[in-house]
């Protein structure tokens, strides 16, 4: 068998995204998944800062590497708050969840509902 040399494939995400956004329907689909992509970037960044592999995170969480892999990808899976807390603890973080009022909603001001009448 021939010796194989490891040569990682480079990926310019910004260039990929710029090109992909020109495709019909891509921008809408990508925007619709914005929150999911943000969560995945947060998870990957936290694991990277902790210097841990998926296997190490899985062991700390008491789960499998494939379960951690599913958490770190966008798709049909929406993790529970409990699962996110377990992941966060495994990578040395805490989960912070906030509800931020949207300024353009009628009847809502500073997080309080305006009385009617």
C-alpha positions in Angstrom: 0.0 0.0 0.0 1.3 3.4 -0.9 2.2 5.9 1.8 -0.6 8.4 2.3 0.2 12.0 3.2 -2.2 14.0 5.2 -3.2 17.1 3.3 -6.1 19.0 4.8 -8.6 20.5 2.4 -8.7 24.3 2.8 -12.1 25.9 3.1 -12.8 29.6 2.8 -16.3 29.9 4.4 -16.7 33.5 3.4 -16.0 32.9 -0.2 -18.3 29.8 -0.2 -21.1 31.8 1.4 -20.7 34.7 -1.0 -21.0 32.4 -4.0 -23.9 30.3 -2.4 -25.9 33.4 -1.6 -26.3 34.0 -5.3 -28.2 30.8 -5.8 -31.9 31.0 -5.9 -33.6 30.4 -2.6 -30.3 30.0 -0.7 -30.4 33.3 1.1 -33.9 32.7 2.5 -33.1 29.2 3.6 -29.8 30.3 5.2 -31.5 33.2 7.0 -34.2 30.9 8.3 -31.5 28.8 10.0 -29.6 31.7 11.4 -30.3 30.8 15.0 -29.3 27.2 14.5 -26.0 28.2 12.8 -25.3 30.6 15.7 -25.8 27.9 18.2 -23.5 25.5 16.3 -20.8 28.1 16.1 -21.1 28.7 19.8 -20.8 25.0 20.6 -17.8 24.4 18.3 -16.1 27.5 19.6 -16.6 26.5 23.3 -15.3 23.0 22.6 -12.3 24.4 20.7 -11.4 26.8 23.6 -11.6 23.9 26.0 -9.3 21.9 23.7 -11.5 18.8 23.8 -12.5 16.2 21.2 -16.0 15.1 20.6 -15.1 11.8 22.3 -13.9 13.7 25.4 -17.1 15.8 25.6 -19.3 12.7 25.1 -17.5 10.9 27.9 -18.0 13.9 30.2 -21.7 14.1 29.3 -22.2 10.4 29.6 -23.3 10.0 26.0 -21.8 9.0 22.6 -19.6 10.8 20.2 -22.4 10.5 17.6 -24.8 12.3 20.0 -22.2 15.2 20.4 -21.8 15.3 16.6 -25.5 15.7 16.1 -25.5 18.6 18.7 -22.7 20.3 16.7 -24.6 20.2 13.3 -27.7 22.0 12.1 -30.6 19.9 11.0 -33.7 18.4 12.4 -32.4 17.9 15.9 -33.2 20.6 18.5 -31.4 19.9 21.8 -33.1 20.4 25.1 -32.0 23.0 27.6 -30.9 20.1 29.8 -28.7 18.7 27.0 -27.2 22.2 26.3 -26.4 22.5 30.0 -24.6 19.1 30.1 -22.6 20.1 27.0 -21.8 23.5 28.5 -20.6 21.9 31.7 -18.4 19.4 29.8 -16.6 22.3 27.9 -16.3 24.5 31.0 -19.1 26.9 30.2 -22.6 27.9 31.4 -25.7 28.3 29.3 -27.3 31.8 29.2 -30.7 32.2 27.7 -32.4 35.5 27.3 -35.7 36.7 25.8 -35.2 40.1 24.2 -38.3 42.1 23.4 -38.6 43.1 19.8 -39.0 46.9 19.5 -41.7 46.7 16.7 -44.2 44.5 18.5 -47.4 46.3 19.4 -48.6 46.1 22.9 -45.1 45.3 24.2 -42.8 47.9 25.8 -39.7 47.0 27.7 -40.8 43.5 28.2 -44.2 44.5 29.7 -47.6 44.2 28.0 -49.4 47.5 27.9 -52.8 47.5 29.4 -55.7 47.7 27.0 -58.4 50.4 27.2 
